[in-house]
Amino acid sequence: MPELDADLQRTTGLPLAWYDVLLELAGAGDTPLRMSDLGERVVLSRTRVSRLVAEMETHGLVQRGANPDDRRSAFVTITDAGLRRYREAAPVYLGGIAERFAERLTDEQLRTVTAALHTVLAPADDSREGSRKA
């Protein structure tokens, strides 16, 4: 991870943590994410994700807004500039993952890892689907 972070910063100027936030927000599309949901997705504490989003907001990559249904929480969305930076950084990120992980495994090993990750992530995917329906 430190090598991937260094590659991203050197090539794109984005720290890996910023890229992770942009990845999640880009994946959410037009749906704003609550700060707490974003923190869960990028595995950061509420305080850390708040600081990170504040830094990214000053660079014009994300935008925070009030949650009209709950004054205690805020929404965050990716800006057009953030989406552009995310798209510029994605090939560097994906190339780094391939170089440091995927290319070192056989096809059979990759299938095994993929199946294991699907099993581990299935409950999280189910809970996200349930929260969208609620």
C-alpha positions in Angstrom: 0.0 0.0 0.0 2.8 2.5 0.7 4.2 1.9 -2.8 0.8 2.3 -4.4 0.3 5.5 -2.4 3.7 6.8 -3.5 3.0 6.0 -7.1 -0.4 7.8 -7.0 1.1 10.9 -5.3 4.1 11.1 -7.6 2.0 10.5 -10.8 -1.3 12.3 -10.0 -0.7 14.3 -6.8 -3.5 12.4 -5.1 -2.9 10.5 -1.9 -4.3 6.9 -1.8 -6.8 8.0 0.9 -8.2 10.7 -1.4 -8.4 8.3 -4.3 -10.4 5.9 -2.1 -12.8 8.6 -1.2 -13.2 9.6 -4.9 -13.6 6.0 -5.9 -16.5 5.5 -3.5 -18.2 8.8 -4.4 -17.8 8.1 -8.2 -19.3 4.7 -7.6 -22.3 6.3 -5.9 -23.1 8.3 -9.0 -25.6 11.1 -8.4 -26.5 9.7 -5.0 -24.9 11.7 -2.2 -23.3 9.6 0.6 -23.7 10.4 4.3 -20.3 11.1 5.9 -20.8 8.0 8.2 -21.5 5.8 5.2 -18.4 7.1 3.4 -16.3 6.5 6.5 -17.5 2.9 6.6 -16.7 2.3 2.9 -13.2 3.7 3.1 -12.6 2.3 6.6 -11.9 5.5 8.4 -13.1 6.9 11.7 -15.7 9.6 11.6 -13.2 12.2 12.7 -10.6 11.1 10.1 -13.1 11.0 7.2 -14.4 14.5 8.2 -10.9 15.9 8.1 -10.1 14.2 4.8 -13.3 15.5 3.2 -12.5 19.0 4.5 -9.1 18.9 2.9 -10.5 17.6 -0.4 -13.2 20.2 -0.3 -10.6 23.0 -0.2 -9.1 21.5 -3.4 -12.5 21.4 -5.1 -12.7 17.6 -5.3 -15.8 17.1 -3.2 -18.7 19.1 -1.8 -20.4 18.8 1.5 -24.1 19.6 2.0 -26.6 19.4 4.8 -28.8 16.4 5.3 -32.3 17.9 5.2 -33.7 14.8 7.1 -31.0 14.8 9.9 -29.2 17.9 11.0 -26.6 15.9 12.7 -25.3 14.4 9.5 -24.0 15.7 6.2 -23.9 14.5 2.7 -20.8 14.5 0.5 -20.7 14.3 -3.3 -17.9 14.3 -5.9 -17.5 17.5 -8.0 -16.8 17.6 -11.7 -13.1 18.4 -10.9 -13.0 15.4 -8.5 -14.4 13.1 -11.1 -11.8 14.3 -13.6 -9.0 13.7 -11.1 -10.4 10.3 -10.2 -10.5 9.3 -13.9 -6.9 10.5 -14.3 -5.8 8.5 -11.3 -7.7 5.3 -12.0 -5.2 3.8 -14.5 -2.3 4.4 -12.1 -4.2 2.8 -9.3 -5.4 -0.2 -11.4 -1.9 -0.6 -12.9 -0.4 -0.6 -9.4 -2.8 -3.3 -8.2 -2.1 -5.4 -11.2 1.6 -5.0 -10.9 1.8 -5.7 -7.1 -0.9 -8.2 -6.8 -2.8 -9.7 -9.8 0.2 -10.3 -12.1 1.9 -12.3 -9.3 -0.9 -14.8 -9.2 -2.0 -17.6 -11.5 -5.4 -17.6 -13.1 -6.5 -20.4 -10.6 -5.2 -18.3 -7.7 -7.1 -15.3 -8.9 -10.3 -17.3 -9.2 -9.8 -18.6 -5.6 -9.2 -15.1 -4.3 -12.2 -13.7 -6.2 -14.5 -16.4 -4.9 -13.2 -15.8 -1.3 -13.7 -12.0 -1.5 -17.3 -12.5 -2.9 -18.1 -14.7 0.1 -16.6 -12.2 2.5 -18.3 -9.1 0.9 -21.7 -10.7 0.3 -23.2 -9.7 3.7 -22.0 -6.1 3.2 -23.5 -6.0 -0.3 -26.8 -7.4 1.1 -26.9 -4.7 3.9 -26.3 -1.9 1.3 -29.1 -3.2 -0.8 -31.4 -3.3 2.2 -30.6 0.3 3.2 -31.4 1.4 -0.4 -34.8 -0.2 -0.2 -35.6 1.3 3.2 
